[in-house]
Amino acid sequence: MLRQMSVPTSDLVADALLWLIRIGMNRKPRNARSKRAVEKKAPQVNENPKKALFLRGTTASQLVQDAIADLYSLKRPLAVKFTKKNPIHPFEDASSLEFFSEKNDATLLVFGSHSKKRPHCLTFVRTFNYRLLDMLELYLDPNTFRKLSQFKNKKCAIGLKPLMLFSGTPFENPNASPYTLAKSLLLDFFRGQETQSVDVEGLQYMISVSAADENDNETPPQIHLRCYLIKTKKSGQKLPRVEVEEMGPRMDLRVGRSRHAEESTMKEALKKGKGTEPKSKKNVETDIVGDKMGRIHLGKQDLGKLQTRKMKGLKRSRNVDEEVEDAIEESDNETDDADAKRAKIGL
């Protein structure tokens, strides 16, 4: 009698691969190369810049593939792109994405797919500790989409940080919404290497993300993503004249499904390591403008012993005193002579 054998599912295979990877990471490295790789993936005080992984599903339209290629060009060199088809459904099962995230050391993922119900879909995924944190679906508008190559002008250099501009009240909502999630994901996506200062010559392009106001009776507004090349020209003054020119890509995105991070997981993800925050000095504060202000505590003062300020203009010298005395004597002599004359006359 034949015994029925159970076939392992994709979830079990992904969990087994993750388990094997973690066992390999916990092993002692055998050589210097593997030691460097383990240290690179280990938690650090100052984390490495976030890398993005681009991959496609089994059915991805040409429009989605072009959009992924353009986003990959803007994200380089902190980007990895897969070309093979992957049977993944992020909102149903994200274990495969977590596996790819840990294998490629990528915190951000962009998954492209296409279906009749969700056409031209880009799913932005963010992970923490190689586990799903949050994700958002954005649907491309095929009528307004323009590729990077369709703009016949100069492009920005690779690896530069862009200027980010968000305009629209949906991005300023104090409550969690798909638009605030989109703002957070896009900022993380284009953040790049963290620096304390930026050279003005390195600001070569700007990314503008805008959305109209939300109305209850109408459909949710689209997110308009534009990339502009920054040009500086002579103005005859000290400051140059700044102009912008669209360089592509041009995307109009419609908000789809979203999954926000759990409060406990987000709190753990936002923790800062010891030594990263500057030590606060006692009685020293910084105002909104950035000026440093200090507070001094003094004891009780005795105003009777207060030393007043001495000015040379109020001090009388010896010559002045002698002149004053001579003038007084002369005036006394004149009065005496006048009295003697009056006495002789008999007045």
C-alpha positions as a Markdown table, in Angstrom:
| # | Residue | x | y | z |
|---|---|---|---|---|
| 1 | Met | 0.0 | 0.0 | 0.0 |
| 2 | Leu | 1.5 | 3.3 | -1.1 |
| 3 | Arg | 1.8 | 6.0 | 1.5 |
| 4 | Gln | 0.7 | 9.5 | 0.5 |
| 5 | Met | 3.5 | 12.1 | 0.7 |
| 6 | Ser | 2.8 | 15.8 | 1.4 |
| 7 | Val | 4.4 | 18.3 | -0.9 |
| 8 | Pro | 6.0 | 21.3 | 0.8 |
| 9 | Thr | 4.3 | 24.6 | 0.1 |
| 10 | Ser | 6.1 | 27.8 | -0.8 |
| 11 | Asp | 5.6 | 29.1 | 2.7 |
| 12 | Leu | 7.4 | 26.2 | 4.2 |
| 13 | Val | 10.2 | 26.4 | 1.6 |
| 14 | Ala | 10.7 | 30.2 | 2.3 |
| 15 | Asp | 10.7 | 29.6 | 6.1 |
| 16 | Ala | 13.3 | 26.8 | 5.7 |
| 17 | Leu | 15.5 | 29.0 | 3.6 |
| 18 | Leu | 15.3 | 31.8 | 6.1 |
| 19 | Trp | 16.2 | 29.4 | 8.9 |
| 20 | Leu | 19.2 | 28.1 | 7.0 |
| 21 | Ile | 20.4 | 31.6 | 6.3 |
| 22 | Arg | 20.2 | 32.5 | 10.0 |
| 23 | Ile | 22.1 | 29.4 | 11.0 |
| 24 | Gly | 24.8 | 30.3 | 8.5 |
| 25 | Met | 24.9 | 33.9 | 9.9 |
| 26 | Asn | 25.3 | 32.5 | 13.5 |
| 27 | Arg | 28.2 | 30.3 | 12.5 |
| 28 | Lys | 31.8 | 31.5 | 13.1 |
| 29 | Pro | 33.2 | 32.8 | 9.8 |
| 30 | Arg | 35.9 | 30.7 | 8.2 |
| 31 | Asn | 37.9 | 33.4 | 6.4 |
| 32 | Ala | 38.3 | 37.2 | 6.3 |
| 33 | Arg | 35.8 | 37.6 | 3.4 |
| 34 | Ser | 33.0 | 35.9 | 5.2 |
| 35 | Lys | 33.8 | 37.7 | 8.4 |
| 36 | Arg | 33.5 | 41.1 | 6.6 |
| 37 | Ala | 30.2 | 40.0 | 5.1 |
| 38 | Val | 28.8 | 39.0 | 8.6 |
| 39 | Glu | 30.0 | 42.3 | 10.1 |
| 40 | Lys | 28.4 | 44.2 | 7.3 |
| 41 | Lys | 25.0 | 42.7 | 8.1 |
| 42 | Ala | 25.3 | 43.0 | 11.8 |
| 43 | Pro | 23.6 | 45.9 | 13.7 |
| 44 | Gln | 25.7 | 49.1 | 13.7 |
| 45 | Val | 25.5 | 52.5 | 15.4 |
| 46 | Asn | 25.6 | 54.2 | 12.1 |
| 47 | Glu | 23.7 | 52.0 | 9.6 |
| 48 | Asn | 24.7 | 51.6 | 6.0 |
| 49 | Pro | 22.6 | 53.4 | 3.4 |
| 50 | Lys | 19.5 | 51.6 | 2.4 |
| 51 | Lys | 19.6 | 49.4 | -0.7 |
| 52 | Ala | 16.6 | 48.9 | -2.9 |
| 53 | Leu | 15.7 | 45.6 | -4.7 |
| 54 | Phe | 13.6 | 45.7 | -7.9 |
| 55 | Leu | 11.8 | 42.6 | -9.0 |
| 56 | Arg | 8.8 | 41.7 | -11.2 |
| 57 | Gly | 5.9 | 39.3 | -10.9 |
| 58 | Thr | 4.8 | 36.7 | -13.4 |
| 59 | Thr | 2.6 | 39.2 | -15.3 |
| 60 | Ala | 4.2 | 42.6 | -15.6 |
| 61 | Ser | 3.3 | 45.0 | -18.4 |
| 62 | Gln | 5.9 | 46.8 | -20.4 |
| 63 | Leu | 4.8 | 50.0 | -18.8 |
| 64 | Val | 5.7 | 48.6 | -15.3 |
| 65 | Gln | 9.0 | 47.3 | -16.6 |
| 66 | Asp | 9.9 | 50.8 | -18.0 |
| 67 | Ala | 9.0 | 52.4 | -14.7 |
| 68 | Ile | 11.1 | 49.9 | -12.7 |
| 69 | Ala | 14.0 | 50.6 | -15.0 |
| 70 | Asp | 13.8 | 54.4 | -14.6 |
| 71 | Leu | 13.5 | 54.1 | -10.8 |
| 72 | Tyr | 16.5 | 51.8 | -10.8 |
| 73 | Ser | 18.5 | 54.4 | -12.8 |
| 74 | Leu | 17.7 | 57.1 | -10.2 |
| 75 | Lys | 18.5 | 54.8 | -7.3 |
| 76 | Arg | 21.9 | 53.5 | -8.5 |
| 77 | Pro | 24.4 | 52.5 | -7.1 |
| 78 | Leu | 22.3 | 51.5 | -4.1 |
| 79 | Ala | 20.1 | 49.2 | -6.1 |
| 80 | Val | 19.8 | 45.6 | -7.3 |
| 81 | Lys | 17.5 | 44.6 | -10.2 |
| 82 | Phe | 16.1 | 41.1 | -10.9 |
| 83 | Thr | 14.9 | 40.2 | -14.4 |
| 84 | Lys | 13.3 | 36.8 | -13.8 |
| 85 | Lys | 9.6 | 36.4 | -13.1 |
| 86 | Asn | 8.6 | 35.7 | -9.5 |
| 87 | Pro | 5.2 | 34.2 | -8.5 |
| 88 | Ile | 4.8 | 36.6 | -5.5 |
| 89 | His | 1.6 | 38.2 | -4.1 |
| 90 | Pro | 2.9 | 40.7 | -1.4 |
| 91 | Phe | -0.4 | 41.3 | 0.4 |
| 92 | Glu | -1.2 | 37.6 | 0.6 |
| 93 | Asp | 2.2 | 36.2 | 1.4 |
| 94 | Ala | 5.3 | 38.4 | 2.0 |
| 95 | Ser | 7.7 | 35.6 | 3.0 |
| 96 | Ser | 9.4 | 35.5 | -0.4 |
| 97 | Leu | 10.0 | 39.2 | -0.2 |
| 98 | Glu | 11.5 | 38.8 | 3.3 |
| 99 | Phe | 13.8 | 36.1 | 2.0 |
| 100 | Phe | 15.0 | 38.3 | -0.9 |
| 101 | Ser | 15.5 | 41.2 | 1.5 |
| 102 | Glu | 17.7 | 39.2 | 3.8 |
| 103 | Lys | 19.6 | 37.4 | 1.0 |
| 104 | Asn | 20.5 | 40.7 | -0.8 |
| 105 | Asp | 20.7 | 42.9 | 2.3 |
| 106 | Ala | 18.0 | 45.2 | 0.9 |
| 107 | Thr | 15.7 | 47.1 | 3.2 |
| 108 | Leu | 13.5 | 48.5 | 0.4 |
| 109 | Leu | 11.8 | 46.6 | -2.3 |
| 110 | Val | 9.8 | 47.6 | -5.4 |
| 111 | Phe | 7.6 | 44.9 | -6.9 |
| 112 | Gly | 6.0 | 45.3 | -10.3 |
| 113 | Ser | 2.9 | 43.4 | -11.5 |
| 114 | His | -0.1 | 43.8 | -13.8 |
| 115 | Ser | -3.6 | 42.3 | -13.7 |
| 116 | Lys | -7.1 | 43.2 | -14.8 |
| 117 | Lys | -8.1 | 44.2 | -11.2 |
| 118 | Arg | -4.9 | 46.0 | -10.4 |
| 119 | Pro | -3.4 | 47.3 | -13.7 |
| 120 | His | 0.2 | 48.6 | -13.9 |
| 121 | Cys | 0.9 | 48.2 | -10.2 |
| 122 | Leu | 4.0 | 49.2 | -8.3 |
| 123 | Thr | 4.3 | 47.9 | -4.7 |
| 124 | Phe | 6.7 | 49.7 | -2.4 |
| 125 | Val | 7.8 | 47.5 | 0.5 |
| 126 | Arg | 9.9 | 48.4 | 3.5 |
| 127 | Thr | 11.4 | 45.9 | 5.9 |
| 128 | Phe | 12.9 | 46.0 | 9.4 |
| 129 | Asn | 15.2 | 43.3 | 10.6 |
| 130 | Tyr | 14.4 | 41.5 | 7.3 |
| 131 | Arg | 10.7 | 41.4 | 8.3 |
| 132 | Leu | 7.8 | 43.2 | 6.7 |
| 133 | Leu | 7.3 | 46.7 | 8.1 |
| 134 | Asp | 4.8 | 48.4 | 5.8 |
| 135 | Met | 3.9 | 48.6 | 2.1 |
| 136 | Leu | 1.8 | 50.5 | -0.4 |
| 137 | Glu | 0.4 | 49.9 | -3.9 |
| 138 | Leu | 0.6 | 52.6 | -6.5 |
| 139 | Tyr | -1.1 | 52.3 | -9.9 |
| 140 | Leu | 0.5 | 53.9 | -12.9 |
| 141 | Asp | -1.5 | 56.0 | -15.3 |
| 142 | Pro | -0.6 | 54.8 | -18.9 |
| 143 | Asn | -1.8 | 57.9 | -20.6 |
| 144 | Thr | 0.5 | 60.4 | -18.8 |
| 145 | Phe | 3.6 | 58.2 | -18.2 |
| 146 | Arg | 6.8 | 59.3 | -19.9 |
| 147 | Lys | 10.1 | 57.4 | -19.7 |
| 148 | Leu | 13.5 | 58.8 | -18.8 |
| 149 | Ser | 14.7 | 58.3 | -22.4 |
| 150 | Gln | 11.8 | 60.3 | -23.9 |
| 151 | Phe | 13.2 | 63.5 | -22.5 |
| 152 | Lys | 16.1 | 64.4 | -24.8 |
| 153 | Asn | 18.3 | 66.4 | -22.4 |
| 154 | Lys | 21.2 | 66.0 | -20.0 |
| 155 | Lys | 20.7 | 63.6 | -17.1 |
| 156 | Cys | 22.0 | 63.9 | -13.5 |
| 157 | Ala | 25.1 | 62.0 | -12.4 |
| 158 | Ile | 24.9 | 58.6 | -10.6 |
| 159 | Gly | 24.8 | 58.5 | -6.8 |
| 160 | Leu | 23.7 | 62.1 | -6.1 |
| 161 | Lys | 21.2 | 63.2 | -3.5 |
| 162 | Pro | 18.1 | 64.9 | -4.9 |
| 163 | Leu | 16.1 | 67.8 | -3.5 |
| 164 | Met | 12.7 | 66.5 | -2.3 |
| 165 | Leu | 9.6 | 68.7 | -2.6 |
| 166 | Phe | 6.2 | 67.6 | -1.3 |
| 167 | Ser | 3.3 | 69.9 | -2.0 |
| 168 | Gly | -0.3 | 69.2 | -1.0 |
| 169 | Thr | -2.4 | 68.9 | 2.2 |
| 170 | Pro | -2.7 | 65.1 | 2.0 |
| 171 | Phe | 1.0 | 64.7 | 2.8 |
| 172 | Glu | 0.6 | 66.9 | 6.0 |
| 173 | Asn | -2.2 | 64.8 | 7.5 |
| 174 | Pro | -1.5 | 64.2 | 11.2 |
| 175 | Asn | -3.2 | 60.8 | 11.1 |
| 176 | Ala | -1.8 | 57.8 | 9.2 |
| 177 | Ser | -3.0 | 57.6 | 5.6 |
| 178 | Pro | -1.8 | 56.2 | 2.3 |
| 179 | Tyr | -0.4 | 59.6 | 1.4 |
| 180 | Thr | 1.6 | 60.0 | 4.5 |
| 181 | Leu | 2.9 | 56.5 | 4.0 |
| 182 | Ala | 3.8 | 57.3 | 0.4 |
| 183 | Lys | 5.7 | 60.4 | 1.6 |
| 184 | Ser | 7.6 | 58.3 | 4.1 |
| 185 | Leu | 8.5 | 55.6 | 1.6 |
| 186 | Leu | 9.6 | 58.0 | -1.1 |
| 187 | Leu | 11.8 | 59.9 | 1.4 |
| 188 | Asp | 13.4 | 56.6 | 2.5 |
| 189 | Phe | 13.8 | 55.5 | -1.1 |
| 190 | Phe | 15.7 | 58.6 | -2.4 |
| 191 | Arg | 17.5 | 59.4 | 0.9 |
| 192 | Gly | 20.8 | 57.8 | -0.1 |
| 193 | Gln | 24.0 | 58.3 | 1.9 |
| 194 | Glu | 23.5 | 60.3 | 5.1 |
| 195 | Thr | 25.8 | 63.4 | 5.2 |
| 196 | Gln | 26.2 | 66.3 | 7.5 |
| 197 | Ser | 26.7 | 68.8 | 4.7 |
| 198 | Val | 26.0 | 68.9 | 1.0 |
| 199 | Asp | 27.9 | 70.8 | -1.7 |
| 200 | Val | 25.8 | 73.1 | -3.8 |
| 201 | Glu | 27.4 | 71.8 | -6.9 |
| 202 | Gly | 26.1 | 68.3 | -6.1 |
| 203 | Leu | 22.5 | 69.4 | -6.1 |
| 204 | Gln | 21.8 | 68.6 | -9.8 |
| 205 | Tyr | 18.2 | 67.4 | -9.7 |
| 206 | Met | 14.9 | 67.8 | -7.8 |
| 207 | Ile | 12.0 | 65.4 | -7.3 |
| 208 | Ser | 8.6 | 67.0 | -6.9 |
| 209 | Val | 5.7 | 65.0 | -5.4 |
| 210 | Ser | 2.4 | 66.8 | -5.4 |
| 211 | Ala | -1.3 | 65.9 | -4.8 |
| 212 | Ala | -4.5 | 67.8 | -4.8 |
| 213 | Asp | -6.8 | 68.2 | -1.8 |
| 214 | Glu | -9.0 | 65.3 | -0.7 |
| 215 | Asn | -12.8 | 65.5 | -1.1 |
| 216 | Asp | -15.2 | 63.0 | 0.5 |
| 217 | Asn | -17.4 | 62.7 | -2.6 |
| 218 | Glu | -14.7 | 62.4 | -5.2 |
| 219 | Thr | -12.1 | 59.7 | -5.9 |
| 220 | Pro | -8.8 | 60.0 | -4.1 |
| 221 | Pro | -6.4 | 62.4 | -5.8 |
| 222 | Gln | -3.5 | 61.1 | -7.8 |
| 223 | Ile | 0.2 | 61.5 | -6.8 |
| 224 | His | 2.2 | 63.4 | -9.4 |
| 225 | Leu | 5.9 | 62.6 | -9.5 |
| 226 | Arg | 8.2 | 64.8 | -11.6 |
| 227 | Cys | 12.0 | 65.0 | -11.8 |
| 228 | Tyr | 13.6 | 68.2 | -12.8 |
| 229 | Leu | 17.2 | 69.1 | -13.7 |
| 230 | Ile | 18.6 | 72.1 | -11.8 |
| 231 | Lys | 20.6 | 74.6 | -13.8 |
| 232 | Thr | 22.4 | 77.7 | -12.6 |
| 233 | Lys | 23.1 | 80.6 | -15.0 |
| 234 | Lys | 24.7 | 84.0 | -14.8 |
| 235 | Ser | 22.5 | 86.7 | -13.4 |
| 236 | Gly | 24.9 | 89.7 | -13.2 |
| 237 | Gln | 24.7 | 89.5 | -9.4 |
| 238 | Lys | 26.4 | 87.5 | -6.6 |
| 239 | Leu | 23.7 | 84.8 | -6.6 |
| 240 | Pro | 23.1 | 82.9 | -9.8 |
| 241 | Arg | 19.8 | 82.5 | -11.6 |
| 242 | Val | 18.3 | 79.0 | -11.0 |
| 243 | Glu | 16.2 | 77.3 | -13.6 |
| 244 | Val | 14.7 | 73.8 | -13.7 |
| 245 | Glu | 14.1 | 71.6 | -16.7 |
| 246 | Glu | 12.1 | 68.3 | -16.6 |
| 247 | Met | 14.3 | 65.3 | -17.2 |
| 248 | Gly | 11.9 | 62.4 | -16.5 |
| 249 | Pro | 10.5 | 60.1 | -15.6 |
| 250 | Arg | 6.9 | 61.5 | -15.3 |
| 251 | Met | 4.5 | 59.4 | -13.3 |
| 252 | Asp | 0.9 | 59.9 | -12.2 |
| 253 | Leu | 0.2 | 57.4 | -9.5 |
| 254 | Arg | -3.2 | 56.3 | -8.0 |
| 255 | Val | -3.2 | 55.0 | -4.5 |
| 256 | Gly | -4.2 | 51.3 | -3.9 |
| 257 | Arg | -4.0 | 49.0 | -1.0 |
| 258 | Ser | -1.8 | 49.8 | 2.0 |
| 259 | Arg | -0.5 | 48.1 | 5.1 |
| 260 | His | 0.8 | 50.3 | 7.9 |
| 261 | Ala | 3.4 | 49.2 | 10.4 |
| 262 | Glu | 2.4 | 48.0 | 13.8 |
| 263 | Glu | 3.0 | 50.5 | 16.6 |
| 264 | Ser | 5.3 | 48.3 | 18.6 |
| 265 | Thr | 7.4 | 47.3 | 15.5 |
| 266 | Met | 7.7 | 51.0 | 14.4 |
| 267 | Lys | 8.7 | 52.0 | 17.9 |
| 268 | Glu | 11.5 | 49.4 | 17.8 |
| 269 | Ala | 12.5 | 50.4 | 14.3 |
| 270 | Leu | 12.9 | 54.1 | 15.3 |
| 271 | Lys | 15.2 | 53.3 | 18.3 |
| 272 | Lys | 18.6 | 55.0 | 18.2 |
| 273 | Gly | 21.8 | 53.4 | 19.4 |
| 274 | Lys | 23.7 | 54.6 | 22.3 |
| 275 | Gly | 26.2 | 57.4 | 21.5 |
| 276 | Thr | 24.3 | 58.6 | 18.4 |
| 277 | Glu | 22.4 | 61.4 | 20.2 |
| 278 | Pro | 24.5 | 64.4 | 21.2 |
| 279 | Lys | 25.0 | 64.9 | 24.9 |
| 280 | Ser | 22.9 | 67.8 | 26.2 |
| 281 | Lys | 24.7 | 70.5 | 28.2 |
| 282 | Lys | 23.2 | 71.8 | 31.3 |
| 283 | Asn | 21.5 | 75.3 | 31.1 |
| 284 | Val | 22.3 | 75.5 | 27.3 |
| 285 | Glu | 19.4 | 75.6 | 24.8 |
| 286 | Thr | 19.0 | 76.2 | 21.1 |
| 287 | Asp | 16.1 | 78.2 | 19.8 |
| 288 | Ile | 14.1 | 77.7 | 16.6 |
| 289 | Val | 16.5 | 79.9 | 14.5 |
| 290 | Gly | 19.5 | 77.9 | 15.7 |
| 291 | Asp | 21.1 | 80.4 | 18.1 |
| 292 | Lys | 22.6 | 79.0 | 21.3 |
| 293 | Met | 21.3 | 80.4 | 24.5 |
| 294 | Gly | 22.8 | 79.9 | 28.0 |
| 295 | Arg | 21.3 | 80.4 | 31.5 |
| 296 | Ile | 23.5 | 81.7 | 34.3 |
| 297 | His | 22.5 | 81.3 | 38.0 |
| 298 | Leu | 24.0 | 84.0 | 40.4 |
| 299 | Gly | 23.9 | 84.3 | 44.2 |
| 300 | Lys | 22.4 | 87.1 | 46.2 |
| 301 | Gln | 24.1 | 90.4 | 45.4 |
| 302 | Asp | 25.0 | 93.2 | 47.8 |
| 303 | Leu | 24.2 | 96.4 | 45.9 |
| 304 | Gly | 26.0 | 98.5 | 48.5 |
| 305 | Lys | 29.3 | 97.2 | 47.4 |
| 306 | Leu | 28.6 | 97.5 | 43.8 |
| 307 | Gln | 31.4 | 99.0 | 41.8 |
| 308 | Thr | 30.1 | 101.8 | 39.5 |
| 309 | Arg | 31.8 | 102.7 | 36.3 |
| 310 | Lys | 34.4 | 105.5 | 36.4 |
| 311 | Met | 34.6 | 107.9 | 33.5 |
| 312 | Lys | 37.5 | 110.2 | 32.8 |
| 313 | Gly | 35.2 | 113.0 | 31.6 |
| 314 | Leu | 33.7 | 113.3 | 35.1 |
| 315 | Lys | 37.0 | 113.3 | 36.9 |
| 316 | Arg | 38.5 | 116.8 | 37.7 |
| 317 | Ser | 42.3 | 117.2 | 37.3 |
| 318 | Arg | 44.7 | 119.3 | 39.4 |
| 319 | Asn | 45.1 | 122.1 | 36.8 |
| 320 | Val | 41.3 | 122.5 | 36.7 |
| 321 | Asp | 41.2 | 122.8 | 40.5 |
| 322 | Glu | 43.9 | 125.5 | 40.5 |
| 323 | Glu | 42.2 | 127.5 | 37.8 |
| 324 | Val | 39.0 | 127.4 | 39.7 |
| 325 | Glu | 40.7 | 128.6 | 42.9 |
| 326 | Asp | 42.4 | 131.5 | 41.0 |
| 327 | Ala | 39.2 | 132.6 | 39.5 |
| 328 | Ile | 37.5 | 132.6 | 43.0 |
| 329 | Glu | 40.4 | 134.7 | 44.4 |
| 330 | Glu | 40.2 | 137.2 | 41.6 |
| 331 | Ser | 36.4 | 137.6 | 42.1 |
| 332 | Asp | 37.0 | 138.1 | 45.8 |
| 333 | Asn | 39.6 | 140.8 | 45.1 |
| 334 | Glu | 37.3 | 142.6 | 42.7 |
| 335 | Thr | 34.5 | 142.7 | 45.3 |
| 336 | Asp | 37.0 | 144.1 | 47.9 |
| 337 | Asp | 38.1 | 146.9 | 45.5 |
| 338 | Ala | 34.6 | 147.8 | 44.7 |
| 339 | Asp | 33.7 | 148.1 | 48.4 |
| 340 | Ala | 36.7 | 150.4 | 49.1 |
| 341 | Lys | 35.7 | 152.8 | 46.3 |
| 342 | Arg | 32.2 | 153.0 | 47.6 |
| 343 | Ala | 33.6 | 153.8 | 51.1 |
| 344 | Lys | 35.7 | 156.7 | 49.7 |
| 345 | Ile | 32.8 | 158.2 | 47.8 |
| 346 | Gly | 30.6 | 158.0 | 50.8 |
| 347 | Leu | 27.9 | 155.8 | 49.4 |
